[in-house]
Amino acid sequence: MTEGEKTPARVVVADDQTVVREGIVMLLGLLPGVEVVGAAGEGEEAVRLVAELSPDVVLMDLRMPRCDGVEATRRIRSEYPGTQVVVLTTFADDESLFPALRAGARGYLTKDAGGDEIVRAVESVLSGDAGLSPSIQRRLLERLSHPEPAAVAAEAPDGLTARETEVLVLIAEGLTNQEIARKLHVSTATVKTHINNLFAKTGLKDRAQAVRYAYGKGLVRPPAD
């Protein structure tokens, strides 16, 4: 290394899909400023590699067996605070984004990010900034500008998550799946998944039952005369 060159950031890649993990490692190996020092196929292994290798950054997938990316991030940031975490995932919905950030991730990218964007995120978190893709930054700003309804903040019935309760409230307000997806900035497929989950938890069979359930639980109120 010549004088004036920066020391490459030492990176561990964690992803349970072998093809994806090897592809990321190969991509990063072609880029300046990054040195891949290890690769993990699940969260427990990622934590172990951090303990052994003391990398600067972990590129962390979220959906992994045994120990998912959120829990691995929480453990790494608690036990090895010298290592930063940048999430690199397929998922950009609130249920993925906000738990990861609360666990201590300093960066969040989706897997359509290019190599240059990954390197910028790594450099950003090492300099103390957040390494967020533009789409994630917009999502955070939109969420701050449009907080969740008060009904969702209340304790949800029957084990529903906050997002499932929010979807239920919007169903009761008469919104279609497409309208709910636009309002929540998620895909229609994600909305359908939430509906299937909340139906399974509550024993509901259709949207008409969902409306009655939401009113019966006090999640929404009849319009004033």
C-alpha positions as CSV (number, residue, x, y, z in Angstrom):
1,M,0.0,0.0,0.0
2,T,1.4,3.4,-1.1
3,E,1.5,6.4,1.2
4,G,-1.9,8.2,1.2
5,E,-4.0,5.1,0.3
6,K,-6.7,4.3,2.8
7,T,-6.7,1.0,4.5
8,P,-9.5,-1.2,3.0
9,A,-12.5,-1.8,5.2
10,R,-12.5,-5.3,6.5
11,V,-16.0,-6.8,5.8
12,V,-17.8,-10.0,6.7
13,V,-20.7,-11.0,4.5
14,A,-23.7,-12.9,6.1
15,D,-26.3,-14.4,3.8
16,D,-28.0,-17.9,4.0
17,Q,-28.2,-18.3,0.2
18,T,-24.9,-19.7,-1.0
19,V,-25.2,-18.3,-4.5
20,V,-26.1,-14.8,-3.3
21,R,-23.4,-14.9,-0.6
22,E,-20.7,-16.0,-3.0
23,G,-21.9,-13.4,-5.6
24,I,-21.6,-10.6,-3.0
25,V,-18.1,-11.8,-2.0
26,M,-17.1,-11.9,-5.6
27,L,-18.5,-8.4,-6.4
28,L,-16.8,-6.9,-3.4
29,G,-13.5,-8.5,-4.3
30,L,-13.5,-6.5,-7.5
31,L,-14.0,-3.1,-5.8
32,P,-11.4,-0.8,-4.2
33,G,-11.7,0.0,-0.5
34,V,-13.1,-3.3,0.7
35,E,-11.5,-6.5,1.8
36,V,-13.8,-9.5,2.5
37,V,-12.3,-11.3,5.5
38,G,-15.1,-13.8,6.1
39,A,-18.5,-15.1,5.0
40,A,-21.3,-16.6,7.1
41,G,-24.4,-18.6,6.2
42,E,-26.5,-17.7,9.3
43,G,-26.6,-15.3,12.2
44,E,-24.8,-17.4,14.8
45,E,-21.9,-17.9,12.4
46,A,-21.8,-14.1,11.7
47,V,-21.5,-13.4,15.4
48,R,-18.8,-16.0,15.8
49,L,-16.8,-14.5,12.8
50,V,-17.1,-11.0,14.3
51,A,-15.6,-12.3,17.6
52,E,-12.8,-14.1,15.7
53,L,-12.0,-11.5,13.0
54,S,-13.0,-8.1,14.4
55,P,-14.2,-6.8,11.0
56,D,-15.0,-3.2,10.5
57,V,-18.4,-3.9,8.9
58,V,-20.8,-6.8,8.5
59,L,-23.1,-6.9,5.5
60,M,-26.1,-8.6,7.0
61,D,-29.0,-10.4,5.4
62,L,-32.2,-10.4,7.6
63,R,-34.0,-13.7,6.9
64,M,-31.6,-16.4,8.1
65,P,-32.0,-19.6,10.0
66,R,-31.2,-20.2,13.7
67,C,-30.4,-16.6,14.4
68,D,-31.9,-14.0,12.1
69,G,-30.2,-10.8,11.0
70,V,-31.9,-8.6,13.5
71,E,-30.9,-10.7,16.5
72,A,-27.4,-11.1,15.1
73,T,-27.2,-7.3,14.6
74,R,-28.3,-6.7,18.2
75,R,-25.7,-9.1,19.6
76,I,-22.9,-7.8,17.4
77,R,-23.6,-4.1,18.4
78,S,-23.9,-5.1,22.0
79,E,-20.9,-7.4,22.3
80,Y,-18.6,-6.0,19.6
81,P,-19.4,-2.3,19.3
82,G,-16.3,-1.7,17.1
83,T,-18.1,-3.5,14.3
84,Q,-20.8,-1.7,12.3
85,V,-23.7,-3.4,10.5
86,V,-25.1,-2.6,7.1
87,V,-28.2,-4.6,6.3
88,L,-28.3,-6.0,2.7
89,T,-31.6,-7.6,2.1
90,T,-34.5,-8.2,-0.4
91,F,-37.0,-6.6,2.0
92,A,-37.7,-2.9,2.4
93,D,-41.0,-3.1,4.4
94,D,-41.4,-1.5,7.8
95,E,-41.3,-4.9,9.6
96,S,-37.8,-5.5,8.3
97,L,-36.5,-1.9,8.3
98,F,-37.3,-0.6,11.7
99,P,-36.4,-3.6,13.8
100,A,-33.0,-3.7,12.1
101,L,-32.4,0.0,12.8
102,R,-33.5,-0.4,16.4
103,A,-31.1,-3.4,16.7
104,G,-28.2,-1.1,15.8
105,A,-27.8,-1.3,12.1
106,R,-26.2,1.9,10.7
107,G,-26.9,1.1,7.1
108,Y,-29.7,-0.5,5.1
109,L,-29.6,-1.4,1.5
110,T,-31.7,-3.6,-0.7
111,K,-30.1,-6.3,-2.9
112,D,-30.6,-4.3,-6.1
113,A,-27.9,-2.0,-4.8
114,G,-24.8,-1.8,-7.0
115,G,-21.2,-2.4,-5.9
116,D,-20.5,1.4,-5.7
117,E,-23.5,1.9,-3.5
118,I,-22.4,-0.9,-1.1
119,V,-19.0,0.6,-0.9
120,R,-20.4,4.1,-0.2
121,A,-22.6,2.7,2.6
122,V,-19.6,0.9,4.2
123,E,-17.6,4.1,4.0
124,S,-20.5,6.1,5.5
125,V,-21.0,4.0,8.5
126,L,-17.3,3.9,9.2
127,S,-17.2,7.7,9.2
128,G,-20.1,7.9,11.6
129,D,-22.9,8.6,9.1
130,A,-25.8,6.4,8.1
131,G,-25.5,4.2,5.0
132,L,-29.0,4.3,3.7
133,S,-30.1,3.9,0.1
134,P,-32.2,6.8,-1.3
135,S,-35.4,4.7,-1.3
136,I,-34.9,3.8,2.4
137,Q,-34.2,7.5,3.3
138,R,-37.5,8.4,1.6
139,R,-39.3,5.6,3.5
140,L,-38.0,6.9,6.8
141,L,-39.0,10.5,6.0
142,E,-42.5,9.4,4.9
143,R,-42.9,7.4,8.1
144,L,-41.9,10.3,10.2
145,S,-44.3,12.6,8.3
146,H,-47.2,10.1,8.6
147,P,-47.1,8.4,12.0
148,E,-49.2,5.4,12.7
149,P,-52.8,5.9,13.7
150,A,-53.5,5.9,17.4
151,A,-55.5,2.7,17.2
152,V,-52.4,0.9,16.0
153,A,-50.4,2.2,18.9
154,A,-52.8,0.5,21.3
155,E,-52.3,-3.0,22.4
156,A,-53.3,-5.2,19.5
157,P,-55.8,-8.1,20.1
158,D,-55.2,-11.8,19.4
159,G,-51.4,-11.4,19.0
160,L,-51.6,-9.2,15.9
161,T,-48.5,-7.2,15.1
162,A,-48.8,-3.4,14.8
163,R,-48.7,-3.6,11.0
164,E,-51.3,-6.4,10.9
165,T,-53.5,-4.2,13.1
166,E,-52.9,-1.2,10.8
167,V,-53.9,-3.3,7.8
168,L,-57.0,-4.4,9.6
169,V,-58.0,-0.8,10.4
170,L,-57.6,0.1,6.7
171,I,-59.7,-2.8,5.7
172,A,-62.4,-1.6,8.0
173,E,-62.1,1.9,6.5
174,G,-63.0,0.3,3.1
175,L,-59.6,0.4,1.4
176,T,-58.7,-2.2,-1.2
177,N,-55.5,-4.2,-1.1
178,Q,-54.0,-1.9,-3.8
179,E,-55.0,1.2,-1.8
180,I,-53.5,-0.2,1.4
181,A,-50.3,-1.0,-0.4
182,R,-50.0,2.6,-1.7
183,K,-50.8,4.1,1.7
184,L,-48.3,1.9,3.5
185,H,-45.6,2.0,0.8
186,V,-45.4,-1.7,0.5
187,S,-46.2,-4.2,-2.3
188,T,-49.7,-5.7,-2.8
189,A,-48.2,-9.1,-2.1
190,T,-47.0,-7.9,1.3
191,V,-50.5,-6.6,2.1
192,K,-51.9,-10.0,1.2
193,T,-49.4,-11.7,3.5
194,H,-50.5,-9.5,6.4
195,I,-54.1,-10.2,5.7
196,N,-53.5,-13.9,5.6
197,N,-51.6,-13.7,8.9
198,L,-54.2,-11.6,10.7
199,F,-57.1,-13.9,9.4
200,A,-55.2,-16.9,10.7
201,K,-54.7,-15.4,14.1
202,T,-58.2,-14.1,14.5
203,G,-60.1,-16.9,12.8
204,L,-61.7,-14.5,10.3
205,K,-62.9,-15.8,7.0
206,D,-63.5,-12.7,4.9
207,R,-63.3,-8.9,4.8
208,A,-66.8,-8.4,6.1
209,Q,-65.9,-10.4,9.2
210,A,-62.8,-8.3,9.5
211,V,-64.8,-5.1,9.5
212,R,-67.1,-6.4,12.2
213,Y,-64.1,-7.6,14.2
214,A,-62.3,-4.2,14.0
215,Y,-65.4,-2.4,15.2
216,G,-66.0,-5.0,17.9
217,K,-62.5,-4.6,19.2
218,G,-62.7,-0.8,19.2
219,L,-60.0,-0.4,16.6
220,V,-62.2,1.9,14.6
221,R,-65.3,3.8,15.6
222,P,-68.6,4.3,13.7
223,P,-68.8,7.8,12.1
224,A,-70.7,10.4,14.1
225,D,-74.2,11.1,13.0
